Amino acid sequence: MSLTANPSAADFAASGGASSHTLTNCCKDRLIFKIKSSNNTSYRVNPVFGILGPGAKTTVEITRQGGPVKEDKIVVNYAQAPTDATDAQVAYRTAETIGNITIPIFVK
């Protein structure tokens, strides 16, 4: 099973900004995802949870607040979605993670 992110990295100015990324489900099964940040003070991600059908895409917005620069990353964990799942946040609680994507963050 596979999930991809495009672009695969996020670039920001130290003063802040936003970056859009497309997540694509490249497999034949429904996937459920949860996005985590190594720095929840400086970064916001929307949506945090989601369900993607086979071949489906969704846009994820990463927003950086101004602040000190350090090495940070966004990690997208994903699992096979239960057939009857409609609420990604609830369904992810009992899901078994099968993979992840790391989106490195570069701040200038």
Secondary structure, 3 states (H helix, E strand, C coil): CCEEEECCCEEEECCEEEEEEEEEECCCCCEEEEEEECCCCCEEEECCEEEECCCCEEEEEEEECCCCCCCEEEEEEEEECCCCCCCHHHHHCCCCCCEEEEEEEEEC
